[in-house]
């Protein structure tokens, strides 16, 4: 089976900074991930946390099998789940 990157677009995900994607996580493995990226706001620049607005402050990536927003099983259509 040829694997391709996919994105799970969930209507229940109300966060602009959270994405759910199926992608290659190392040289051989593919998995569904939840990635949250924290971008700096004006107040964080003012407080000295960031140098400019929209600068990436941190990124968190978790391996997942189910959408944390709607509960759908993301792995049911993937090989070797």
Buried (B, 14 or more C-beta within 10 A) or exposed (E): EEEEEBEBEBEEBEEEEBBBBBBEEEEEEBBBBBBEBBBBBEEBBEEEEBEEEEBEEEEEBEEBEBBEBEEEEBBEEBEEE
